[in-house]
């Protein structure tokens, strides 16, 4: 019988180690986005939409800036994409090997890892919130161009000068440029990378469990369970599914929804279980709440959901519907009547 608690701790520790890889890839992507910001400001100063007297000529210059910037944005996000996908493929291969090693150390005798070809395909097929990483980064590049043009046209229409246009792009010095448009795109890139890296490690582990389905018979969802945990992951924390059929085992009726990430910035991972293994104890959000004070429970759930939960009108499984979608407070209240 495997030591599932030790395996959970090992996988969680491994996830923490992967945060350093995420941080490095994120840092380089943010540097690329900031270089793109410099390109935008350079184009503004070279072409200066505020220089002509006629409004039509000013707007034509904005269009020209948008076209030149679009090429630079495409090149930047292609570079970010290539770097990310290369790292993602490496993580899939490494995590397959690591999943087998950690499982063996805990007493679960996995033997097969993913081949390099299988790892590459897993990485290429990964979806983040329903789309590939390439799609997300391409969309971010197009959005950056659209937002640049929108802000410049808005400033031209308001009779702004070149200084006003640069400020509309970079943000205000008094706020340390935190309100600049490119800060938003830094956050978008970071969210894509963090979620994609989580997806890579989870996909590698899941596909490795499937490759060893003569040993692994069930999988269980585990999550840090803190104030940042989403309703989806709170409801699924501790749930167990049969590996081959995907049917729920024990509590819950939802069939296996596929390996995490289940949303942007998801931190859930999967623990493999053999035929004789018991699920990790205490890995449910309800158990976590039971160990908290009333003020902590209210802070974690929010006042509305706390009242419904305290009165017994909802359980943690009620936080999502049968399709795995989070329910609003109004929907939860309707369910409880």
Residue, then its C-alpha position, 0 to 999 in steps of 0.5 A: x500500500x502506498x503512502x499517499x500522504x507522503x506522495x501528496x507532500x512530495x508532489x506539492x513540494x515539487x510544485x513549489x520548485x516549479x514556481x522558480x521555472x515559472x518565475x524565470x519564464x515570466x521575467x523574460x516575457x515581462x522584459x519582452x513586453x517592456x521592450x515592446x513598450x519602448x518601441x511604441x514610445x519610439x514610434x510616437x516620437x518619430x511619427x508624432x501624430x500631434x504634429x499635423x494641424x488637420x485632424x484627418x492627418x493626425x488620425x492617419x499618422x495614428x493608423x501608420x503607427x498602429x501598422x508598424x507597431x503590429x509587426x513589432x508586436x507579432x514578432x515579440x509575442x512569437x518570441x515569447x511563444x517559442x520560449x514558452x512552448x520549449x520550456x513547456x515541452x521540457x517540463x512535460x518530459x521531466x515531470x513524467x520522470x519525476x512522477x514515476x520517481x515520487x510514486x515509487x518512493x511512496x510505494x506505488x510501483x510505476x514503471x513507464x514514463x512518456x517518450x520524448x515524442x509523447x511529451x512533445x505532443x502533450x505539450x502542443x495539445x495543452x489548452x489554457x481556458x479552452x485555447x492553446x498558449x499560441x492562441x493566447x499570446x497571438x491574441x495578446x499581441x493583437x490586443x496590444x495593437x488595438x489598445x495602443x491605437x484606441x488610446x492614441x485616437x482618444x488623445x488626438x480627439x481630445x487635442x492632446x500633444x505628444x507628451x499626453x500621448x506618451x503618458x497615455x501609453x506609459x502611465x503617470x510618473x507620479x504613480x510609478x507608471x503602474x497605470x500604463x497600458x503595458x502593465x495589463x499585458x504583462x499581467x496577461x502574459x504572466x497569467x498565461x505562463x503560470x497557468x500553462x506551466x501548471x497545465x504542463x506538469x498536470x498533463x505530464x502526471x496524468x498521462x503518466x498515470x494513464x500509461x501505468x493504469x495497471x498500477x494506478x486505478x484512481x486519481x485524487x484532486x489536491x489543492x493548497x486550499x487558502x483564500x486564493x482557491x477558486x470555487x471550482x477547486x474548493x468544490x473538487x478538493x479531495x474528490x476521487x475518480x476512477x482513472x479509466x472510466x472517470x466516474x466519481x468514487x466516494x463523495x460527489x457525482x461529477x465525472x472526471x473533468x480532465x486534468x487541471x488547470x481548471x481555470x486561469x492560475x489554477x493550483x490543483x494537482x492530481x495524486x495517483x492511487x492504487x487498488x489498495x490505497x486510501x484517498x488523502x485524508x482531510x483534503x476537502x474544503x469542508x474539512x478546512x472550514x470546520x477547523x476555522x473560527x467563524x470569522x475565518x470562515x466568513x472571510x474565506x467564503x464571503x458573508x452571503x455564502x457563509x450564511x447559506x453554508x452555516x444554515x446548512x442550505x449549501x455544501x461545498x459541492x454546491x459551489x459548482x453546477x453539474x458542468x463544473x461551472x461556478x454558481x453565483x450567490x443568487x443561484x446558490x440562494x435559489x437552490x437553497x429555497 
